[in-house]
Amino acid sequence: MDYAAGEAPSEGILKEVIMTFAGTSRKKQPGTPLRLTPSDPATLQWEMQQLQLALARRAYELFVLRGREHGHDWQDWFRAESELLRPVSVAFSELDGRTSVRVNVLGFNADELKVAIQPQRIMILGQKQANVTESERAADYLRSMPDQIMRVVDLAAEVEPSSAVIELQEGMLKFELSKTDRPQTKIA
């Protein structure tokens, strides 16, 4: 905002600048984490299989649309995934017999997510439900993104599923897992 010498900014501009600075100085209070209960792994695996079949159907449709030209099967599969699944990032950390996993599921509510934990992996399935209370701009943005998440996260160490703590807070799905005491068997 450049002003000529001796020229003062209007009162409206001053209010806008003051409000902008005041808004940035306030710290946003983080929301309360919501606890999630893990689903049965076999049931969740079956639901994930239904989505995998939908991916296979879409990849086949792309293959047919391309004139059944062979050699592009991975390209068709990745395009089907990008059309049907929202990408999610995953971060791991390990410390003192515990494994922490963070998964970005921004835009999904707790009731739209299903998770299952097995000793060496985490399964996540999300199905976005239509929300009529969202602002029009946010609704347009979300409509442009796929409304499903499907992710299987392989763990480096075996964990105890019964001791898992799963929380959703501000679009971040957090897993706190205790490692098992038994050593992993390695095949030579």
trRosetta pair geometry for C-beta under 8 A, 3 or more apart (Angstrom, degrees):
i j d omega theta_ij theta_ji phi_ij phi_ji
1 9 6.6 19 163 -96 133 133
1 13 7.0 142 -141 176 146 132
1 17 7.5 -70 1 -81 160 132
3 7 4.6 -148 175 87 102 100
3 8 7.1 40 -178 -118 158 12
3 9 6.0 -110 -72 -60 140 77
4 7 4.4 61 61 5 82 131
9 13 4.4 -102 170 83 114 130
9 14 5.6 140 98 -55 114 84
9 17 7.7 39 120 -6 161 138
10 13 4.9 95 59 7 80 101
10 14 7.1 -143 97 -5 43 88
11 14 5.6 -54 -150 36 35 114
11 15 6.4 36 153 -21 67 103
12 15 5.8 -53 -150 34 31 110
12 16 6.5 32 152 -19 64 106
13 16 5.6 -55 -150 36 34 113
13 17 6.3 32 154 -18 67 105
14 17 5.8 -56 -147 37 31 109
14 18 6.2 29 156 -17 66 108
15 18 5.8 -57 -145 39 29 110
15 19 6.1 28 156 -18 65 109
16 19 5.9 -57 -146 38 27 109
16 20 6.3 30 154 -23 63 107
17 20 5.6 -53 -149 33 30 114
17 21 6.5 24 156 -12 65 105
18 21 6.0 -58 -149 40 30 105
18 22 6.0 29 154 -19 66 110
19 22 5.6 -55 -140 40 30 111
19 23 6.1 33 157 -23 65 107
20 23 5.9 -56 -149 34 26 111
20 24 6.6 18 156 -14 62 107
21 24 5.9 -59 -148 38 32 106
21 25 6.4 30 156 -23 66 107
22 25 6.0 -58 -149 31 31 110
22 26 7.1 31 156 -22 62 102
23 26 6.3 -55 -157 26 33 108
30 169 6.7 30 171 173 111 119
30 170 6.2 -86 -152 -26 85 138
31 169 6.0 179 78 -156 91 77
31 170 5.3 149 30 -57 111 89
32 169 7.5 -118 124 -117 22 100
33 167 3.9 13 171 180 126 128
33 168 6.7 149 -161 68 73 35
33 169 3.9 -49 -99 -67 81 114
33 174 7.2 -47 -139 36 136 127
34 110 4.6 -89 114 -65 144 147
34 167 6.5 143 69 -158 39 70
34 168 4.8 -21 60 58 98 92
34 169 7.2 166 15 -71 67 61
35 165 7.6 -69 -130 -165 98 76
35 166 6.8 96 -163 79 61 66
35 167 5.7 -39 -96 -99 50 75
36 110 5.8 -157 -86 -153 96 100
36 113 6.6 -48 -123 94 147 115
36 115 6.0 70 127 27 138 122
36 166 4.3 -66 63 113 98 114
36 167 6.8 179 6 -96 86 21
36 168 6.0 74 -39 -19 115 102
36 173 7.6 -10 5 -142 149 98
37 166 7.6 178 -71 58 11 122
38 115 5.5 -75 -118 98 72 84
38 116 5.5 103 -175 -118 99 42
38 117 5.3 -70 -122 9 151 93
38 161 7.0 -118 87 -178 173 102
38 164 6.4 59 -39 76 135 136
38 166 6.4 123 -59 -3 83 148
39 43 5.9 -109 161 78 109 113
39 44 4.6 117 96 -55 128 115
39 114 4.8 12 -20 -172 144 102
39 115 6.5 146 12 69 91 34
39 116 4.9 -66 69 -71 82 93
40 43 4.2 70 74 12 105 111
40 44 6.6 174 82 -10 52 87
40 116 6.8 -16 107 -114 18 124
41 44 5.8 -61 -143 42 30 108
41 45 6.0 35 158 -25 66 107
41 116 4.1 144 -94 166 63 138
41 117 7.5 -99 -74 60 109 26
41 118 5.3 72 -110 -64 154 101
41 123 6.6 117 -135 22 80 135
42 45 5.6 -51 -146 33 29 114
42 46 6.7 31 153 -20 61 102
43 46 5.8 -54 -155 32 32 111
43 47 6.7 29 150 -15 65 105
43 116 7.9 163 61 -77 78 141
44 47 5.6 -53 -149 38 37 111
44 48 6.2 38 152 -20 67 105
44 114 5.6 -171 -114 135 109 120
44 115 7.7 9 -122 166 158 11
44 116 4.2 -163 32 -20 153 134
44 123 5.3 138 126 105 132 135
44 125 6.0 -174 -161 4 96 130
45 48 5.6 -53 -147 37 32 112
45 49 6.4 40 150 -28 63 102
45 116 7.6 -75 -38 56 76 159
45 123 6.9 -84 -75 -127 69 171
46 49 5.5 -48 -151 27 33 116
46 50 7.1 39 149 -23 61 96
47 50 5.8 -46 -160 24 38 114
47 51 7.2 32 146 -11 63 102
47 114 7.0 29 77 73 155 155
47 125 5.8 97 108 165 119 174
48 51 5.6 -55 -157 38 41 111
48 52 6.3 45 146 -22 70 104
48 123 6.5 -91 -48 -171 150 125
48 125 5.6 -129 -79 -81 87 126
48 150 5.7 131 -137 -148 93 116
48 152 7.7 76 -164 -58 160 105
49 52 5.3 -50 -146 36 37 115
49 53 6.5 42 152 -22 65 100
50 53 5.8 -50 -153 32 32 112
50 54 6.8 34 147 -18 62 102
51 54 5.4 -49 -151 34 38 114
51 55 6.6 43 148 -20 65 100
51 84 7.5 162 -170 147 92 129
51 85 7.9 88 170 -79 124 105
51 125 7.2 179 -6 -137 149 111
51 148 6.6 180 -135 169 132 146
51 150 5.2 -180 110 -69 151 150
52 55 5.4 -48 -151 34 36 115
52 56 6.5 38 150 -20 65 102
52 150 7.7 -168 -59 157 75 161
53 56 5.5 -50 -147 35 35 113
53 57 6.4 38 152 -21 65 101
54 57 5.7 -49 -148 34 33 113
54 58 6.5 30 154 -16 64 105
54 84 6.4 161 121 -147 112 156
55 58 5.8 -57 -149 38 31 108
55 59 6.2 31 154 -19 66 107
55 77 7.1 50 159 -152 106 74
55 80 5.0 118 -161 132 70 123
55 81 6.2 28 -139 -77 123 66
55 84 6.0 -143 -91 57 78 151
55 85 7.6 1 -91 -27 119 115
56 59 5.7 -53 -144 37 31 112
56 60 6.4 32 154 -19 64 105
56 80 7.8 117 -64 140 14 165
57 60 5.8 -57 -152 36 30 111
57 61 6.5 35 150 -22 65 103
58 61 5.4 -48 -148 32 36 115
58 62 6.6 37 152 -18 65 102
58 80 3.8 140 100 -136 111 109
58 83 6.4 -152 174 72 149 131
58 84 6.2 -179 6 -36 164 130
59 62 5.7 -52 -152 35 33 112
59 63 6.5 40 147 -23 64 104
59 73 7.4 54 169 -163 122 67
59 76 4.3 101 -161 134 81 100
59 77 4.7 12 -114 -88 141 55
59 79 7.5 131 -109 63 71 85
59 80 4.2 -77 -62 -21 75 149
60 63 5.3 -49 -150 33 37 118
60 64 6.5 36 152 -18 66 102
60 76 7.7 92 -60 155 22 140
61 64 5.8 -54 -150 37 32 110
61 65 6.2 33 152 -20 66 107
62 65 5.5 -52 -143 38 33 113
62 66 6.3 29 156 -17 64 108
62 76 4.3 169 90 -142 124 96
62 79 5.8 132 -122 83 165 130
62 80 6.3 -130 -6 -59 135 94
63 66 6.0 -63 -152 39 26 108
63 68 6.2 49 152 -111 86 48
63 69 7.8 -149 -161 48 68 56
63 72 7.4 168 -110 81 77 96
63 73 7.2 12 -92 -105 122 65
63 76 5.1 7 -58 -113 81 163
64 67 7.9 72 177 -50 32 11
64 68 6.1 13 -115 -65 46 79
66 69 5.2 -87 132 29 104 102
66 72 6.6 -78 127 69 167 146
66 76 7.4 -114 2 -84 140 112
69 72 6.3 38 99 11 96 120
70 73 7.7 -7 -157 -39 61 95
72 75 4.3 -47 -175 43 87 123
72 76 5.8 94 123 -27 87 94
73 76 5.7 -54 -148 36 32 111
73 77 6.3 32 154 -19 66 106
74 77 5.6 -54 -146 37 34 112
74 78 6.2 30 157 -16 68 106
75 78 6.1 -55 -144 38 27 107
75 79 6.3 26 156 -17 62 108
76 79 5.9 -58 -147 38 28 110
76 80 6.3 31 154 -20 64 106
77 80 5.7 -54 -150 35 30 112
77 81 6.5 32 152 -19 64 104
78 81 5.5 -50 -148 35 34 114
78 82 6.4 33 153 -19 65 104
79 82 5.7 -53 -146 37 33 110
79 83 6.4 31 154 -18 65 107
80 83 5.8 -59 -149 37 30 109
80 84 6.1 -1 164 5 67 117
81 84 6.4 -76 -138 51 24 91
81 85 5.1 -34 -171 34 69 119
82 85 7.3 -53 -89 56 16 77
82 87 7.9 -5 -116 -46 70 102
82 146 7.6 -169 165 -32 35 133
83 146 6.6 118 146 -83 28 117
84 146 5.5 87 152 -139 16 134
84 148 6.0 -19 160 51 74 127
85 146 5.3 45 75 115 5 158
85 148 5.5 -68 -108 91 57 92
85 149 6.6 92 -160 -118 85 32
85 150 5.7 -80 -119 29 126 91
86 107 7.7 -123 -162 65 168 134
86 126 7.7 -50 45 79 119 124
86 145 5.6 45 -106 163 108 108
86 146 4.6 -158 -54 74 68 94
86 147 7.2 54 -34 -87 116 8
86 148 6.5 166 2 71 87 39
86 149 5.3 -47 58 -78 99 79
88 103 5.6 23 161 -176 126 94
88 104 5.5 -179 -158 69 75 74
88 105 6.2 3 -124 -82 127 64
88 124 7.4 -74 70 95 166 143
88 149 5.6 54 -38 -144 131 119
88 151 5.4 -81 55 -47 129 149
89 103 7.4 170 86 -148 46 50
89 104 4.7 30 48 18 87 123
90 101 6.6 -18 -166 -169 98 96
90 102 7.1 152 -157 81 48 53
90 103 5.3 -10 -104 -101 77 78
90 104 7.9 -126 -66 11 39 77
90 151 7.2 172 -56 169 125 145
90 153 5.6 173 -141 -110 157 126
91 101 7.3 154 80 -157 50 48
91 102 4.5 -8 57 57 99 104
92 99 6.9 -29 -160 -168 96 94
92 100 7.1 141 -162 81 46 59
92 101 5.7 -14 -103 -103 69 72
92 102 8.0 -157 -69 23 28 73
92 156 7.4 99 174 -2 158 114
93 99 7.6 156 83 -158 45 50
93 100 4.7 -8 61 58 92 106
94 98 7.0 171 -151 88 56 50
94 99 5.2 -19 -102 -104 84 69
94 100 7.5 -169 -78 20 35 72
94 156 7.4 -75 -52 62 144 127
94 157 7.0 95 -120 10 140 133
94 179 7.9 48 -147 -51 108 129
95 98 5.9 -18 69 60 67 94
95 100 7.5 1 20 -2 98 110
97 178 6.5 8 142 -156 93 74
97 179 5.0 -127 -166 40 62 108
98 176 6.5 -13 -173 -171 121 81
98 177 6.6 145 -163 78 68 49
98 178 5.9 -41 -105 -104 74 50
98 179 6.7 -135 -84 -9 21 87
99 155 6.3 62 159 -153 167 120
99 156 7.7 173 -116 48 135 88
99 157 6.2 -175 -59 57 132 108
99 159 5.8 -92 35 -84 128 125
99 175 7.7 -9 110 113 87 102
99 177 4.5 -21 64 68 94 106
99 178 8.0 -172 21 -82 78 5
99 179 6.1 98 -20 -62 99 89
100 174 7.3 -21 -166 -166 93 88
100 175 6.8 156 -157 84 45 64
100 176 5.8 -9 -106 -105 80 64
100 177 7.5 180 -80 24 32 77
101 122 6.3 -168 85 0 166 159
101 153 6.3 116 -159 132 148 158
101 155 7.7 -86 -62 -99 134 99
101 174 7.5 154 83 -157 55 42
101 175 4.2 1 54 53 99 114
101 177 7.1 25 1 0 103 118
102 172 5.8 -18 -163 -171 99 108
102 173 7.2 144 -160 76 46 55
102 174 5.7 -9 -106 -105 74 71
102 175 7.7 -151 -67 25 34 74
103 124 6.2 -161 148 -62 169 168
103 151 7.0 171 -146 79 136 152
103 153 7.3 -119 -80 -48 124 146
103 172 7.3 141 70 -163 43 57
103 173 4.3 -21 63 61 99 108
103 175 7.6 43 -4 -8 104 105
104 171 6.5 13 -159 146 68 96
104 172 6.3 -31 -104 -105 53 68
104 173 7.8 -134 -53 19 7 83
105 108 4.5 -56 156 42 103 124
105 113 6.3 36 172 -91 159 136
105 124 7.5 -129 -81 176 129 138
105 126 6.1 164 -152 -68 120 158
105 149 6.2 -51 -127 -45 96 172
105 168 7.2 -60 66 -132 127 108
105 171 6.1 -164 76 -169 55 59
105 172 7.3 137 30 -114 77 16
105 173 4.9 47 4 -23 126 112
106 171 3.4 25 -100 -158 67 133
106 172 7.9 13 -64 -54 75 55
107 128 6.8 -19 136 -107 103 126
107 142 6.1 161 -153 -115 130 109
107 145 7.4 48 108 81 177 147
107 171 6.8 49 -7 -119 47 108
108 112 4.7 -134 -163 86 88 123
108 113 5.5 90 146 -55 130 103
108 126 4.8 -42 -125 -160 154 138
108 128 6.2 -105 -101 -89 81 81
108 149 6.7 -58 -56 -1 153 134
108 168 8.0 -100 99 -148 90 139
108 171 7.5 108 39 -128 71 66
109 112 4.9 91 55 5 74 106
109 113 7.5 -156 92 -6 40 92
109 129 7.7 -48 35 35 117 106
109 168 7.9 104 -175 132 35 155
110 113 6.1 -70 -152 37 33 106
110 168 4.9 -172 -87 41 89 147
111 129 7.7 -23 102 4 101 138
112 126 5.6 48 133 -161 90 84
112 127 5.8 -135 -166 71 83 54
112 128 5.8 36 -166 -104 146 36
112 129 5.7 -139 -96 -3 111 93
113 124 6.9 -27 -162 -163 102 89
113 125 7.3 145 -158 82 53 49
113 126 4.8 -20 -102 -99 72 91
113 149 7.6 -10 -114 59 88 129
113 168 6.9 146 37 -79 150 142
113 173 6.9 -169 -168 -95 162 134
114 124 7.5 151 83 -157 53 42
114 125 4.7 -12 61 63 100 98
114 126 7.4 -176 22 -77 65 44
115 122 6.7 -16 -166 -175 103 95
115 123 6.7 155 -157 84 51 59
115 124 5.3 -9 -105 -103 84 69
115 125 7.7 -176 -76 25 40 66
115 166 5.8 -177 76 -152 150 156
115 173 7.3 161 -70 -174 142 137
115 175 7.9 -161 177 -83 151 115
116 122 7.4 160 82 -159 49 50
116 123 4.5 -1 54 54 95 108
117 121 7.8 -175 -151 97 48 45
117 122 5.5 -15 -107 -109 73 74
117 123 7.8 -154 -72 23 31 73
117 159 7.1 -67 176 92 117 123
117 161 4.1 164 106 -130 103 94
117 164 4.9 122 15 -40 171 163
117 166 7.8 -156 -38 -59 126 125
117 175 7.4 149 -92 -146 126 131
117 177 7.1 -176 -154 -105 141 122
118 121 5.1 10 58 55 105 78
118 122 7.7 -162 29 -76 69 31
118 123 7.5 48 -3 -12 102 102
118 161 6.3 -19 -114 -70 17 135
119 158 4.7 -2 169 -155 102 92
119 159 6.1 176 -154 55 48 55
119 160 7.6 10 -115 -90 78 28
119 161 6.5 -83 -66 -30 52 100
119 180 6.9 -7 -147 -23 107 137
120 154 6.5 -1 149 -155 88 73
120 155 5.3 -148 -165 53 48 95
120 158 5.6 -42 -75 -103 82 69
120 159 7.6 151 -82 18 33 78
121 152 5.9 4 178 -178 129 90
121 153 6.2 158 -159 81 73 51
121 154 5.1 -35 -100 -105 98 49
121 155 5.9 -158 -83 0 37 87
122 152 7.4 163 83 -157 50 46
122 153 4.3 -5 55 55 98 107
122 155 6.9 86 -14 -47 88 106
122 175 6.2 -85 -107 -72 152 170
123 151 7.6 166 -154 90 43 52
123 152 5.3 -12 -105 -107 74 76
123 153 7.8 -160 -72 22 30 72
124 149 6.1 -38 127 127 103 114
124 150 7.3 167 91 -147 67 27
124 151 4.6 -1 56 58 107 93
124 152 7.7 -168 23 -76 70 34
124 153 7.2 38 -4 -9 108 105
124 173 6.9 121 -124 99 138 166
125 148 8.0 -25 -168 -170 71 90
125 149 6.7 161 -157 89 26 74
125 150 5.6 14 -112 -107 72 72
126 148 6.3 158 87 -160 70 44
126 149 3.5 30 38 39 112 108
126 150 7.7 -141 30 -57 67 47
127 147 6.9 43 -165 133 51 91
127 148 5.7 -2 -105 -110 60 82
128 142 7.1 -167 178 178 154 117
128 147 3.6 -109 46 -166 118 92
128 148 6.9 -115 6 -63 86 43
131 134 4.9 78 101 -23 108 107
131 139 7.6 -144 75 -100 83 95
134 138 4.6 -116 175 91 111 117
134 139 4.6 141 96 -63 117 88
134 142 7.1 -7 142 13 169 141
135 138 4.7 85 58 13 85 105
135 139 6.8 -153 90 -9 40 89
136 139 5.6 -56 -145 38 30 113
136 140 6.3 33 156 -21 65 104
137 140 5.8 -52 -150 34 31 111
137 141 6.5 31 152 -18 63 105
138 141 5.6 -54 -149 36 33 113
138 142 6.3 28 155 -14 67 107
139 142 5.9 -57 -144 41 30 107
139 143 6.2 34 155 -23 65 106
140 143 5.7 -53 -146 33 29 112
140 144 6.7 30 154 -22 62 104
141 144 5.9 -59 -158 29 31 111
141 145 7.1 15 151 -10 64 107
142 145 5.8 -63 -152 39 39 104
142 147 7.4 62 165 -95 91 92
155 158 7.3 126 98 -93 121 24
155 159 6.0 -45 139 -10 169 112
155 177 7.6 -70 -123 89 151 160
157 179 4.9 -19 131 -125 131 118
157 180 7.9 -169 154 32 91 75
157 184 7.4 -132 -140 -38 60 129
158 179 6.7 90 80 -159 57 74
158 180 4.7 -37 110 28 104 118
158 182 7.2 -36 81 71 144 88
158 184 5.8 157 -14 -80 116 100
159 164 7.2 69 142 -77 127 98
159 177 4.0 -9 -154 164 146 125
159 178 6.4 124 -158 75 83 41
159 179 5.7 -68 -102 -104 63 43
159 180 6.5 164 -143 -23 11 83
160 163 4.5 36 100 20 114 111
160 164 7.5 -166 96 -41 63 73
160 177 7.2 163 49 -174 60 81
160 178 4.9 -18 37 78 112 98
160 179 7.4 73 -8 140 86 9
160 180 5.3 127 -57 -78 84 79
161 164 5.7 -29 -162 -16 44 120
161 177 8.0 -19 -97 -135 38 108
163 177 7.3 108 89 -151 89 51
163 178 4.5 -16 97 22 141 122
164 175 6.3 -30 -161 -159 108 91
164 176 7.0 146 -158 75 55 55
164 177 5.3 -10 -107 -100 85 79
164 178 7.9 -133 -73 14 49 75
165 174 8.0 -16 112 113 87 92
165 175 7.4 144 78 -158 55 42
165 176 4.3 -4 56 54 104 107
166 173 7.2 -8 -169 -175 90 89
166 174 7.2 160 -154 83 43 55
166 175 5.6 -7 -104 -103 77 71
166 176 8.0 -153 -68 25 38 68
167 173 7.6 166 87 -155 43 46
167 174 4.8 -13 62 58 89 104
168 171 8.0 38 -175 -73 88 7
168 172 7.3 160 -154 80 51 44
168 173 5.4 -19 -101 -101 78 67
168 174 7.5 179 -83 16 28 77
169 172 5.6 -24 70 61 73 93
169 174 6.6 -2 21 -3 104 122
